[in-house]
Amino acid sequence: MTKKIFIVALALLGTFEIGFSQSKLVKTATKNLSSQSLDKAVEAINEAIKDPESMYSANTWIVRGRVYMGVAANAFFARNYVNAEDSAYASFLKALELDLSDKNQILVSLEWPKLALAYYNKGADKFQEKKYNEATSAFEKSAVLSEKNGALDTSAIFNIALSAANDDQLEKAAEKYQFLVDCKYPMMGIYTGLGDVYFRLDKKKEAEQIAALLVERFGEDSIAYTSAAAINLRLGNNEKAEKILSEALAKWATTPSLYLYIGIAYENGNQENKAEAAYKKALELNPEYKEAVYNLGAFYVNKGIKIKSEADNLPLEETQKYEKGQALANEALNKAIPYLEKVIATQPDNIDAMTTLKGIYTHLRKTEEAKKMQEKIDALGATKQ
């Protein structure tokens, strides 16, 4: 996160004299903060808040807030202090409690943007560590502090929603995403994120509305159409997805992703011939399109399994139909092989594809190929242990 690099500089800029008398301990803390001797600065300022000479001075607590912001901005020191940002926040609030003069309020208000930045960076770090609850809390504090100075930090609000969604705080995520949608913030990720949250909340109508807004507000980008279609596909609205994608294909007839998604819609709607043709068109436009390779391979596998199951359930006297069904099933499974092989070539640890392919080889009595695939599966299992 690029924001982080500014915190140390901002903390140092705040070490100027602020017009109040300073005790010796506060001066020592200020001097050590300036030289980045942060341990000594913390030690001095924490002695100062116990000293009758300085403990009731707003200046003491402002300096303490700055010291802890300096700690928060330094990864080496921050690991030795729990929630340095919270200590800074509490210190600035204490300064206001002790002195509510206009001058002091202005001085503290100058610290809010720096502290907001510190919380933002903490949120980013916690998100990367997958500690989503802590990330959500940090981004919330960052947004509140920005608001104190009359600034709306849409980036922090977006990250609150994103972190909350990852932490299953779905109502909170929906509220923050919806706020940004209502503000018409121009970022597609907000709409797709909100669509996902509404789906998880089983709010089908709201999810459909977000899908429609995606196309309405980002209609000049084909990704808006695939994203809107994806939301509808998750909701089981195959016909809506088809309509959206057909409109997109009228604008962007050579975009592989549109054929992939309309292929999924066709397959979900049991329009097998159209689905197969769409997947093939996606690969014609981009032979290395991994998702299309996988989907076409899976399409043939599913088709083969379906035909075989139907044949297996025929009455015993339907011998001719049974044999024809088995032949058609084998034909579909044979078609799946090159696509599954390509999936494995690009994803050598895809054990699901390997297991499926081994099953096809075994069914088609390709003993040697099945044996080699089992060896790959065994080797992969041994590597993961």
C-alpha positions as CSV (number, residue, x, y, z in Angstrom):
1,M,0.0,0.0,0.0
2,T,1.6,3.3,-1.1
3,K,-0.1,5.2,1.8
4,K,2.3,3.7,4.3
5,I,5.4,5.5,3.2
6,F,4.1,8.9,4.3
7,I,3.3,8.1,7.9
8,V,6.8,8.5,9.3
9,A,7.3,11.8,7.6
10,L,4.0,13.0,8.8
11,A,4.8,12.0,12.3
12,L,8.1,13.8,12.2
13,L,6.4,16.9,10.8
14,G,4.2,17.0,13.9
15,T,7.1,17.3,16.4
16,F,7.3,21.1,16.2
17,E,6.7,23.2,19.3
18,I,3.0,23.7,19.9
19,G,3.0,26.6,22.2
20,F,2.6,24.8,25.6
21,S,5.3,24.4,28.2
22,Q,6.9,21.0,28.1
23,S,8.3,19.0,31.0
24,K,11.8,17.5,30.7
25,L,10.2,14.0,30.0
26,V,8.0,15.3,27.2
27,K,11.0,17.1,25.7
28,T,13.0,13.9,25.9
29,A,10.2,11.9,24.2
30,T,9.9,14.6,21.4
31,K,13.7,14.5,20.8
32,N,13.7,10.7,20.6
33,L,10.8,10.7,18.3
34,S,12.7,13.0,16.0
35,S,15.7,10.7,15.9
36,Q,13.5,7.6,15.6
37,S,14.7,6.2,18.9
38,L,11.2,5.0,19.4
39,D,11.7,2.7,22.4
40,K,13.2,5.6,24.3
41,A,10.4,7.9,23.2
42,V,7.8,5.5,24.5
43,E,9.6,5.1,27.8
44,A,9.9,8.8,28.3
45,I,6.3,9.7,27.3
46,N,4.8,7.0,29.5
47,E,6.7,8.3,32.4
48,A,5.5,11.8,31.6
49,I,1.8,10.7,31.8
50,K,2.5,9.6,35.4
51,D,4.4,12.7,36.4
52,P,2.2,15.3,38.2
53,E,4.1,18.1,36.4
54,S,3.0,16.9,32.9
55,M,0.1,14.3,33.3
56,Y,-2.6,17.0,33.1
57,S,-1.1,18.8,30.1
58,A,-2.9,18.3,26.8
59,N,0.5,18.7,25.1
60,T,1.8,15.6,26.9
61,W,-1.0,13.5,25.5
62,I,-0.6,15.0,22.0
63,V,3.1,14.1,22.1
64,R,2.2,10.6,23.3
65,G,-0.2,10.2,20.4
66,R,2.6,11.2,18.0
67,V,5.1,8.8,19.6
68,Y,2.7,5.9,19.1
69,M,1.9,6.9,15.6
70,G,5.7,6.8,15.0
71,V,5.7,3.3,16.5
72,A,2.8,2.1,14.3
73,A,4.6,3.3,11.2
74,N,7.8,1.4,12.0
75,A,7.3,-2.4,11.4
76,F,10.4,-3.2,13.5
77,F,9.1,-1.4,16.6
78,A,5.3,-2.0,16.0
79,R,5.7,-5.8,16.6
80,N,6.7,-5.1,20.2
81,Y,3.6,-2.9,20.9
82,V,0.0,-4.1,20.8
83,N,-2.3,-1.8,18.9
84,A,0.0,1.3,18.8
85,E,-2.7,3.1,16.7
86,D,-5.2,2.6,19.5
87,S,-2.8,4.1,22.1
88,A,-2.3,7.1,19.8
89,Y,-6.1,7.5,19.4
90,A,-6.7,7.3,23.1
91,S,-4.0,9.9,23.7
92,F,-5.4,12.4,21.4
93,L,-8.9,12.0,22.9
94,K,-7.3,12.5,26.3
95,A,-5.8,15.7,25.1
96,L,-9.2,17.0,24.1
97,E,-10.7,15.9,27.4
98,L,-8.1,18.0,29.2
99,D,-8.3,21.0,27.0
100,L,-11.3,21.8,24.7
101,S,-10.0,25.2,23.6
102,D,-10.2,26.1,20.0
103,K,-6.4,26.1,19.7
104,N,-6.1,22.6,21.1
105,Q,-8.9,21.3,19.0
106,I,-7.1,22.6,15.9
107,L,-3.9,20.9,17.0
108,V,-5.6,17.6,17.5
109,S,-7.5,17.9,14.3
110,L,-4.2,18.1,12.5
111,E,-3.4,14.6,13.8
112,W,-6.6,12.8,12.6
113,P,-5.5,12.5,8.9
114,K,-2.2,10.9,10.0
115,L,-3.9,8.5,12.4
116,A,-6.4,7.7,9.7
117,L,-3.5,6.7,7.5
118,A,-2.0,4.6,10.2
119,Y,-5.3,2.7,10.7
120,Y,-5.7,2.3,6.9
121,N,-2.2,0.7,6.6
122,K,-2.9,-1.6,9.6
123,G,-6.1,-2.7,7.9
124,A,-4.2,-3.5,4.7
125,D,-1.7,-5.5,6.6
126,K,-4.3,-7.4,8.5
127,F,-6.2,-8.1,5.3
128,Q,-3.1,-9.6,3.7
129,E,-2.7,-11.8,6.8
130,K,-6.3,-12.9,6.3
131,K,-7.2,-11.5,9.7
132,Y,-10.4,-10.0,8.3
133,N,-12.1,-9.0,11.6
134,E,-9.1,-6.9,12.6
135,A,-8.9,-5.5,9.1
136,T,-12.5,-4.4,9.2
137,S,-12.1,-2.7,12.6
138,A,-9.0,-0.8,11.4
139,F,-10.6,0.4,8.2
140,E,-13.6,1.5,10.2
141,K,-11.5,3.6,12.5
142,S,-9.7,5.1,9.5
143,A,-13.0,6.1,7.9
144,V,-14.2,7.6,11.2
145,L,-11.1,9.7,11.6
146,S,-11.2,11.0,8.0
147,E,-14.8,11.9,8.7
148,K,-13.7,13.9,11.8
149,N,-12.0,16.3,9.4
150,G,-14.9,16.3,6.9
151,A,-13.3,13.9,4.4
152,L,-15.2,10.9,3.0
153,D,-12.6,8.1,2.4
154,T,-14.3,5.9,-0.1
155,S,-11.3,3.7,-0.3
156,A,-11.6,2.9,3.4
157,I,-15.3,2.3,3.1
158,F,-14.7,-0.1,0.2
159,N,-12.2,-2.0,2.3
160,I,-14.6,-2.2,5.2
161,A,-17.1,-3.9,2.9
162,L,-14.5,-6.2,1.4
163,S,-13.0,-7.2,4.8
164,A,-16.5,-7.6,6.4
165,A,-17.6,-9.8,3.5
166,N,-14.5,-12.0,4.0
167,D,-15.3,-12.2,7.7
168,D,-19.0,-13.2,7.0
169,Q,-20.2,-9.9,8.4
170,L,-22.6,-9.8,5.5
171,E,-25.1,-7.1,6.7
172,K,-22.2,-4.7,7.4
173,A,-20.6,-5.5,4.0
174,A,-23.9,-4.9,2.3
175,E,-24.5,-1.6,4.0
176,K,-21.0,-0.2,3.0
177,Y,-21.2,-1.5,-0.6
178,Q,-24.7,-0.1,-1.0
179,F,-23.6,3.3,0.3
180,L,-20.9,3.4,-2.4
181,V,-23.4,2.3,-5.0
182,D,-25.8,5.0,-3.9
183,C,-22.9,7.5,-4.3
184,K,-22.5,6.2,-7.8
185,Y,-18.8,5.5,-7.1
186,P,-17.3,4.4,-10.4
187,M,-15.8,1.0,-9.5
188,M,-17.2,-2.2,-10.8
189,G,-15.8,-4.2,-8.0
190,I,-18.3,-2.6,-5.6
191,Y,-21.2,-3.9,-7.6
192,T,-19.8,-7.4,-8.0
193,G,-19.0,-7.5,-4.3
194,L,-22.5,-6.3,-3.4
195,G,-24.0,-8.8,-5.8
196,D,-22.1,-11.6,-4.1
197,V,-23.1,-10.4,-0.6
198,Y,-26.8,-10.2,-1.5
199,F,-26.6,-13.7,-3.0
200,R,-25.1,-15.0,0.3
201,L,-27.8,-13.2,2.2
202,D,-30.4,-14.8,-0.1
203,K,-31.6,-11.4,-1.2
204,K,-32.4,-12.4,-4.8
205,K,-34.3,-9.2,-5.8
206,E,-31.5,-6.9,-4.6
207,A,-28.9,-9.0,-6.3
208,E,-30.8,-8.8,-9.6
209,Q,-31.1,-5.0,-9.2
210,I,-27.3,-4.7,-8.8
211,A,-26.7,-6.8,-11.9
212,A,-29.0,-4.5,-13.8
213,L,-27.1,-1.4,-12.5
214,L,-23.8,-2.9,-13.6
215,V,-24.9,-2.9,-17.2
216,E,-26.7,0.5,-16.8
217,R,-23.7,2.3,-15.3
218,F,-20.8,0.5,-17.0
219,G,-22.4,-0.4,-20.4
220,E,-19.3,0.5,-22.4
221,D,-17.3,-2.3,-20.8
222,S,-17.9,-5.9,-21.7
223,I,-16.8,-7.0,-18.2
224,A,-19.9,-5.3,-16.8
225,Y,-22.0,-7.7,-18.9
226,T,-20.1,-10.8,-17.9
227,S,-20.3,-9.7,-14.2
228,A,-24.0,-9.1,-14.5
229,A,-24.5,-12.4,-16.2
230,A,-22.4,-14.2,-13.5
231,I,-24.7,-12.8,-10.8
232,N,-27.8,-14.0,-12.7
233,L,-26.2,-17.4,-13.3
234,R,-25.6,-17.8,-9.6
235,L,-29.2,-16.9,-9.0
236,G,-30.4,-19.5,-11.5
237,N,-31.6,-16.8,-13.9
238,N,-30.3,-18.5,-17.1
239,E,-32.6,-16.7,-19.5
240,K,-31.7,-13.3,-18.0
241,A,-28.0,-14.2,-18.3
242,E,-28.5,-15.3,-22.0
243,K,-30.2,-12.0,-22.8
244,I,-27.5,-9.9,-21.2
245,L,-24.8,-11.8,-23.0
246,S,-26.6,-11.7,-26.3
247,E,-26.7,-7.9,-26.0
248,A,-23.0,-7.9,-25.3
249,L,-22.1,-10.1,-28.2
250,A,-23.9,-7.7,-30.5
251,K,-21.3,-5.1,-29.4
252,W,-18.3,-7.3,-28.9
253,A,-18.5,-10.3,-31.2
254,T,-14.9,-11.3,-30.7
255,T,-14.7,-11.3,-26.9
256,P,-13.9,-14.9,-25.7
257,S,-15.3,-14.4,-22.2
258,L,-18.7,-13.6,-23.5
259,Y,-18.9,-16.9,-25.3
260,L,-17.7,-18.7,-22.2
261,Y,-20.4,-17.2,-20.0
262,I,-23.2,-17.7,-22.6
263,G,-22.0,-21.3,-22.9
264,I,-22.5,-21.7,-19.2
265,A,-26.0,-20.2,-19.5
266,Y,-26.8,-22.6,-22.4
267,E,-25.4,-25.6,-20.5
268,N,-27.5,-24.7,-17.4
269,G,-30.5,-24.5,-19.6
270,N,-29.9,-27.9,-21.2
271,Q,-29.1,-26.4,-24.6
272,E,-26.2,-28.7,-25.2
273,N,-25.5,-28.0,-28.9
274,K,-25.5,-24.2,-28.2
275,A,-23.3,-24.7,-25.1
276,E,-20.7,-26.8,-27.0
277,A,-20.6,-24.3,-29.9
278,A,-20.1,-21.3,-27.5
279,Y,-17.2,-23.0,-25.7
280,K,-15.6,-23.9,-29.0
281,K,-16.0,-20.3,-30.2
282,A,-14.3,-19.0,-27.1
283,L,-11.4,-21.3,-27.7
284,E,-11.3,-20.4,-31.4
285,L,-10.8,-16.8,-30.4
286,N,-8.3,-17.7,-27.6
287,P,-6.9,-21.3,-27.8
288,E,-5.2,-20.7,-24.4
289,Y,-8.3,-19.6,-22.6
290,K,-8.0,-21.8,-19.5
291,E,-11.6,-21.5,-18.3
292,A,-12.9,-22.4,-21.7
293,V,-10.6,-25.4,-21.9
294,Y,-11.8,-26.6,-18.5
295,N,-15.5,-25.9,-19.2
296,L,-15.5,-27.7,-22.5
297,G,-13.7,-30.7,-21.0
298,A,-16.2,-30.8,-18.1
299,F,-19.1,-30.4,-20.6
300,Y,-18.0,-33.6,-22.4
301,V,-17.5,-35.5,-19.2
302,N,-20.9,-34.5,-17.9
303,K,-22.5,-35.4,-21.2
304,G,-20.8,-38.8,-21.3
305,I,-21.8,-39.6,-17.7
306,K,-25.4,-38.5,-18.4
307,I,-25.7,-40.7,-21.6
308,K,-24.1,-43.7,-19.8
309,S,-26.5,-43.3,-16.8
310,E,-29.5,-43.3,-19.2
311,A,-28.2,-46.3,-21.0
312,D,-27.5,-48.2,-17.8
313,N,-31.1,-47.6,-16.6
314,L,-32.7,-49.1,-19.8
315,P,-34.7,-52.3,-19.5
316,L,-32.6,-55.5,-20.2
317,E,-34.4,-56.1,-23.5
318,E,-33.4,-52.7,-24.9
319,T,-30.0,-54.1,-26.0
320,Q,-29.7,-52.1,-29.2
321,K,-30.5,-48.8,-27.4
322,Y,-28.1,-49.8,-24.6
323,E,-25.2,-50.4,-27.0
324,K,-25.9,-47.2,-28.9
325,G,-26.0,-45.2,-25.6
326,Q,-22.7,-46.7,-24.4
327,A,-21.1,-45.8,-27.7
328,L,-22.3,-42.2,-27.5
329,A,-21.2,-42.0,-23.9
330,N,-17.7,-43.2,-24.9
331,E,-17.6,-40.8,-27.8
332,A,-18.3,-37.9,-25.4
333,L,-15.7,-39.1,-22.9
334,N,-13.1,-39.5,-25.6
335,K,-13.7,-35.9,-26.6
336,A,-13.1,-34.8,-23.0
337,I,-9.6,-36.3,-22.9
338,P,-7.6,-33.7,-24.8
339,Y,-9.1,-30.9,-22.8
340,L,-8.5,-32.6,-19.5
341,E,-4.9,-33.3,-20.6
342,K,-4.5,-29.6,-21.4
343,V,-5.9,-28.6,-18.0
344,I,-3.4,-30.9,-16.3
345,A,-0.5,-29.5,-18.4
346,T,-1.2,-26.0,-17.3
347,Q,-2.3,-27.0,-13.7
348,P,0.0,-29.9,-12.8
349,D,-1.4,-30.1,-9.2
350,N,-5.1,-30.3,-10.3
351,I,-5.9,-33.6,-8.7
352,D,-9.6,-33.4,-9.5
353,A,-8.8,-33.3,-13.3
354,M,-6.3,-36.1,-12.8
355,T,-8.8,-38.3,-11.0
356,T,-11.5,-37.6,-13.6
357,L,-9.1,-38.4,-16.5
358,K,-7.9,-41.6,-14.8
359,G,-11.5,-42.7,-14.4
360,I,-12.1,-42.0,-18.2
361,Y,-9.0,-44.0,-19.1
362,T,-10.1,-46.9,-16.9
363,H,-13.6,-46.8,-18.4
364,L,-12.3,-46.8,-21.9
365,R,-9.9,-49.6,-21.0
366,K,-6.8,-47.5,-21.7
367,T,-4.9,-49.4,-19.1
368,E,-1.5,-47.9,-19.7
369,E,-2.7,-44.3,-19.6
370,A,-4.7,-45.0,-16.5
371,K,-1.6,-46.5,-14.8
372,K,0.5,-43.4,-15.7
373,M,-2.2,-41.0,-14.4
374,Q,-2.4,-42.9,-11.1
375,E,1.4,-42.6,-10.7
376,K,1.0,-38.8,-11.2
377,I,-1.8,-38.7,-8.6
378,D,0.3,-40.8,-6.1
379,A,3.3,-38.5,-6.7
380,L,1.2,-35.4,-6.1
381,G,-0.2,-36.9,-2.9
382,A,3.3,-37.7,-1.7
383,T,4.5,-34.2,-2.4
384,K,1.6,-32.7,-0.4
385,Q,2.3,-34.8,2.6
